[in-house]
Amino acid sequence: MIKITHIAVTGPASLRLTFSDAQAGEVDLSGLIARPGVMVGPLRDSAYFARVFLEEGAPTWPNGFDLAPWALHRDMDAQGLLKPVGQLA
């Protein structure tokens, strides 16, 4: 099962993710957090967005909102955003 092993905030709505299969990349979540909803609303505040942490390998925020690591991996791979860890600039 794919999990995220390291997470870093790289912008007001973007994260650099390292996955358990030694693939990594940066993802922009601005489209996701622009959607209406009680759970994503707080993430529009960049200070709150930066409070992300890993819980059981998933990006999670203090309000309980989380993202499935396998889905992030699948979507990032399909978009060509993933590279082997050693090849990141």
N, C-alpha and C positions, 0 to 999 in steps of 0.2 A: 504494500500500500504506500502510495506517495504521501510524504509529509513535507512540511517546510522545516528546515533545520536552522535557518537564519533569516532574519528580517531586518530591513533598514528603511527608514523613511527617507525618500529622496526628493520630495516636493510636497506641496500642499495637498495633493491627492494621488501621490505615486509612491510605490514601494519597490525595493530591490529584494527579490526572493531567491533563496537558495533552497533547492529541493533535495530530498534524500537520495535521488539518483545522480547527484553531482551536476545537475543542470541548474542554471541561474539566469535571471533576467529582471528587467524592470517593467512594471506594469502601471499604467495610468488608470486609476479608478474614478476619474472625474465623471464619466458617463454614468457609472453606477450610482455614485452618491448624489447626482443631480436629479435622480428619480424621486418622486414623492414617497414619503413613508416615514413613520415614526422612528424606525431603527436607523435609517441612513441619514436622517436630518442632522443629528449631532456631528456627523463626520464632515459636514461642510465647513465646520470651524477647523482651520488647519492645526490649531493647538490641540483640539480634541482628537483629530485624525492621527496626530503624532503620538498619541497614547496607546497605539496598537501594541499588542504583545502576542506571543505564541502560547496557545493552549492546546495541548495534544497535537501539535504540528499544524495548527490552523491559525491564521491571522484573526485576532479577536480584539474587540474594543470593550471598554468598561461597561457599556450598556448591554453586553451580551451578544451583539451582532458579530457574526463570524463568517468566514468564507471557506468553502470546501477546498482543501489543497489540491485534490485530484482534478477538480474542475478548473482551477487556476492554471495548473500544469497543462491540461488539455488545451485550454483556450490560448495560452501563451505559446505553446508549441505550434498550434495551427496558424498563429500570426507571425511565426518566425522570430519570436522574442527570446527564446531560450538558446543558451550556448553552454558548452561544457565550462565548468567553473574556471579552469585554467585559461580559457580564451576570452574572459571578460576584460574589457578595457578599463 
